[in-house]
């Protein structure tokens, strides 16, 4: 804004342009600026005296604020403010601030003549005479209502987009869960069906002897037990995801829990494949759930590497809490595509790659997250797989876990 | 010519054992393996006429098995994919499998498919007929 030039026109305000002079002639004199300002319609541009009374008016001011020059000149600028702003002394405060700083910008609701509000962007600049004495202000106001509404719509769109992304994410997560669930259920059902049908086939062929019957019953028993286990896991996952599972947090030494888990595996595994590197690490956690995490990771490592390659469990205290690391020396999880290995832990996962990972890791991640911790995995062909869990000293307060 | 050879590869012991037993009863020469790597060992000096192959297995899955198989000098046996995994059709085309059976399945259907793939000259029908 050419404020310094406006200072020159001030004394001649409202002198009508003489028709006898050409615009080219006018453009050399101060009159041109008055004409220019008066003609601007998108901005309210006017002069205000040092006491806050309006001295000039332009087309833009008339259009934006609804007052004609004759109605408003001489009135105080506070008429443009809302009742609340007037009570709070905002008009005077703005004038004082402009006087102090030379120029201020203010955004807020202003009131038109008809009482309606508009969102204004206001520039208020001081004008000084040749002696440096304040003789008023130049006020430039722009109606930003539509811009603001557009911004609001844009913000609303962003919120809606986020909500939609969240919902889509939830659907994807549910689809992933269903894919895993169906795979996990189909496997034992297939075993059960084949075991039953082989008995039926033998009966049909008259070859159903006692050893075949006994083997068939044992296989059916194994399949049914596996099925029951998968169902328990599914219910556990569902309950964890709903946040319906209450966690009981207490001070626990993660290394002691790990030692107990390792002891249990030593009894099951023919060879002592599980090696330990345990340092005390005391955090607030749900002991039974941490045991489940370590059990799942060790179970997984044993499954995905062959005997006698060792599985190593490391527990260490960290400044932030505890670290649990379970590594194997297998060939690096034998799933089809290397990129799909750890996708259960990422949002971008492709359901088709996951089921082989089973529900155990799904549950593990859920438990770790409820503790406010993180889980990550690294795998390299023939260099084995390492799962790394970090747990904070304290579970999150706002977590849905009980305490 | 001796009995046709079938290799059953599945990490589920119940399924593996049952299929092995049923196919043996049906007159096939059967070997079983619990993952791709184990299957490669079972194929040493013993060429299968058909491989019944699970997709997702620990240690070495169907993809790892198939690429190792392709690297051998011998012609690779036809593969029947047997899996509960989603996206089985795309896995089958990637692996060049001759057919796909999704779990759970009827035992009779699998036996029929094995017979179809290896040809008519074998099995219980062959020993009693022809």
Interface residues (C-beta under 8 A of the other chain):
Chain A: X179 X182 X183 X186 X187 X188 X189 X190 X191 X192 X193 X194 X195 X197 X198 X201 X202 X205 X207 X212 X215 X216 X219 X222 X223 X226 X303 X304 X305 X306 X330 X331 X334 X335 X336 X337 X351 X352 X355 X356
Chain B: X12 X13 X14 X15 X17 X18 X19 X21 X22 X25 X35 X36 X37 X55 X56 X57 X58 X59 X60 X61 X62 X63 X64 X84 X85 X86 X87 X90 X91 X102 X103 X104 X105 X106 X107 X108
